Amino acid sequence: MAQSITLKANLRKSIGKSAVKKLRSKDKIPAILYGKGTSVPLEILASEFKNLFHGKRIEKVLLNLEITDAQEKKSTLAFLQQIQLHPLTDKLLHLDLHELSADEKVHAEIDLIFTGEPQGLKSGTANLDISLRRIKISCFPKDLPDSISVSIDHLQTGESLHVGDIPLPPGVESLSPKNQVVLSLVAAKGGEEEQAAGAAETAEPEVIKEKKVKAEESSQ
């Protein structure tokens, strides 16, 4: 299950450039919560937002959004859709949030965590060529994983792992093409070939020596 964070917000009554400018001067971020055919203006405390999201990837975080309107409070599930930053100072300017329902599937990009070590890597005769570190998935909010673990112990030199080979958690569907290459185990330059050549060179003098002995025996 992906990380879930409770974020507090207030309903924003004033809109327009001057209202937004005044809001930012008070350490608040203007935001919009988009739902099915609706858009609700909100304001969120900038310092609280920064503390909550420090070191986190926004597309992997589910929000328990607590919205206060005067004395009334409402809780809803949401995703951060977009963050607007100042191009020079990186100051938070605006947030777009997407309201979710428990029966609505979400789309997200999830990290692949590779575990294990193929024999070719252990022996130094092969290298791992990684083409894809994240895949696109679809699932209900409750099934959203933090990451997907992929074992690569079984890979033989020359083999590739495709998206369709990845075992997915229950309730998770891949949106990335099944035939897309995730990684390949490729022979290291001078690895297996040099070992084979070295073995042949070692064996060759023994054959020559044997022939020489036979020739000497026949001449006696």
C-alpha positions in Angstrom: 0.0 0.0 0.0 1.3 3.5 -0.9 2.0 6.1 1.6 -1.0 8.0 2.9 -0.8 11.5 4.3 -3.3 13.7 6.0 -3.3 17.2 4.6 -5.3 20.1 6.0 -6.9 22.7 3.7 -9.3 25.6 4.0 -12.0 26.6 1.5 -10.7 29.6 -0.4 -13.4 32.3 -0.7 -11.3 35.0 -2.5 -10.0 34.4 -6.0 -8.1 36.5 -8.5 -4.5 37.7 -8.8 -4.6 40.1 -5.9 -6.2 37.6 -3.6 -3.6 34.9 -4.6 -0.7 37.3 -4.1 -2.0 38.2 -0.6 -2.4 34.5 0.2 1.2 33.7 -0.7 2.5 36.5 1.4 0.9 34.7 4.4 2.8 31.5 3.7 -0.2 29.9 2.1 -0.5 28.0 -1.2 -3.6 28.5 -3.5 -4.9 25.1 -4.7 -7.7 23.7 -6.8 -9.4 20.3 -6.0 -10.8 18.8 -9.2 -13.6 16.3 -8.9 -16.3 14.9 -11.3 -17.4 18.1 -13.0 -16.4 20.3 -10.1 -13.5 22.5 -9.0 -13.1 23.7 -5.5 -10.6 26.5 -4.6 -8.5 25.8 -1.5 -5.7 27.3 0.5 -3.0 25.2 2.2 -0.3 26.2 4.7 3.0 26.1 2.7 5.3 25.2 5.7 3.0 22.2 6.6 2.9 21.0 3.0 6.8 21.1 2.7 7.2 19.2 6.0 4.7 16.5 4.9 6.2 16.0 1.5 9.9 16.3 2.2 11.7 13.5 0.4 8.5 12.0 -1.1 7.5 11.5 -4.7 4.1 13.3 -5.1 2.7 10.7 -7.6 3.1 7.9 -5.0 1.3 9.6 -2.1 -2.4 9.3 -1.3 -3.9 12.3 0.5 -6.5 12.2 3.2 -7.6 15.8 2.5 -9.3 17.5 5.4 -11.2 20.6 4.2 -12.5 23.2 6.6 -15.3 25.6 5.6 -16.1 27.8 8.6 -17.1 25.3 11.3 -17.8 22.5 8.9 -15.1 19.8 8.0 -15.1 17.4 5.1 -12.6 14.6 4.4 -11.9 13.2 1.0 -9.3 11.1 -0.8 -7.1 12.8 -3.3 -4.0 12.7 -5.4 -1.5 15.6 -6.1 -1.9 16.1 -9.8 0.5 19.0 -10.3 2.8 21.4 -8.4 3.6 24.8 -9.8 7.0 26.2 -8.7 8.6 29.6 -9.3 11.1 29.1 -12.2 13.9 30.9 -10.3 13.3 30.5 -6.6 11.4 27.1 -6.6 8.8 28.7 -4.3 5.5 26.8 -4.2 3.0 28.8 -6.3 0.0 26.5 -6.9 -1.3 23.0 -6.4 -3.7 21.0 -8.5 -5.4 18.1 -6.6 -7.6 15.3 -8.0 -10.4 14.0 -5.9 -10.8 10.2 -5.8 -13.4 7.8 -4.8 -12.8 4.3 -3.4 -14.2 2.7 -6.5 -12.1 4.8 -9.0 -8.9 3.4 -10.4 -5.8 5.5 -10.3 -2.9 5.6 -12.7 0.6 5.9 -11.4 4.3 5.2 -12.1 5.8 2.8 -9.7 9.5 2.0 -9.0 10.9 -1.5 -9.7 13.2 -2.9 -7.0 15.5 -5.6 -8.4 16.5 -8.3 -5.9 19.0 -11.1 -6.1 22.1 -11.5 -8.3 22.3 -13.7 -11.4 25.2 -16.1 -11.7 26.7 -14.2 -14.6 27.1 -11.1 -12.4 28.6 -13.1 -9.6 31.3 -14.6 -11.9 31.9 -11.3 -13.6 31.1 -12.8 -17.1 28.0 -10.6 -17.6 26.7 -7.1 -17.1 23.2 -6.0 -16.2 21.7 -3.6 -18.8 18.7 -1.9 -17.2 16.3 -0.2 -19.6 13.3 0.5 -17.3 13.2 1.3 -13.6 9.5 2.3 -13.3 6.3 0.9 -14.9 2.9 2.5 -15.3 0.1 0.8 -13.4 -3.6 1.0 -12.7 -5.4 0.0 -9.5 -7.8 1.1 -6.8 -6.4 3.5 -4.2 -6.3 0.8 -1.5 -4.1 -1.4 -3.7 -1.5 1.2 -4.8 1.9 -0.2 -3.9 5.0 1.8 -2.8 7.1 -0.2 -5.2 7.2 -3.6 -7.0 9.9 -6.2 -6.1 11.4 -8.1 -9.0 13.7 -11.1 -8.5 16.5 -11.5 -11.1 18.3 -14.5 -9.6 17.2 -16.8 -12.4 18.4 -14.7 -15.3 20.9 -16.5 -17.6 23.5 -14.6 -19.7 21.7 -13.5 -23.0 18.3 -13.4 -21.4 16.0 -10.4 -21.0 13.2 -9.6 -18.6 10.0 -8.0 -20.0 7.2 -6.1 -18.4 4.9 -9.1 -18.9 7.3 -11.2 -16.8 6.9 -9.1 -13.7 4.6 -10.6 -11.0 2.2 -7.8 -9.9 0.6 -7.4 -6.5 -3.1 -8.4 -6.3 -5.4 -5.8 -7.8 -2.6 -4.1 -9.8 -2.6 -4.0 -13.6 0.3 -2.9 -15.8 -0.3 -0.2 -18.4 3.2 -0.5 -19.8 3.5 -2.7 -22.9 4.1 -6.3 -21.9 6.8 -6.8 -24.5 8.8 -3.8 -23.3 12.3 -4.8 -22.1 13.0 -4.1 -18.5 16.5 -5.4 -18.3 19.0 -7.7 -20.0 21.9 -9.8 -18.8 24.5 -9.4 -21.5 27.9 -11.1 -21.8 30.8 -8.9 -20.6 33.3 -8.0 -23.3 36.2 -10.4 -23.0 34.3 -12.4 -20.3 33.2 -15.9 -21.5 35.0 -15.6 -24.8 38.4 -14.9 -23.1 37.8 -17.8 -20.7 37.0 -20.2 -23.5 40.0 -19.0 -25.5 42.3 -19.3 -22.4 41.1 -22.9 -21.9 41.9 -23.7 -25.5 45.4 -22.2 -25.2 46.1 -24.2 -22.1 45.0 -27.5 -23.7 47.0 -27.0 -26.9 50.5 -27.7 -25.6 49.3 -30.9 -24.0 48.1 -32.2 -27.4 51.4 -31.3 -29.1 53.4 -33.0 -26.3 51.4 -36.1 -26.7 52.0 -36.2 -30.5 55.7 -35.7 -30.0 55.9 -38.6 -27.5 54.1 -40.9 -30.0 56.5 -39.9 -32.8 59.5 -40.7 -30.6 58.1 -44.1 -29.7 57.5 -45.1 -33.4 61.1 -44.1 -34.3 62.6 -46.5 -31.7 
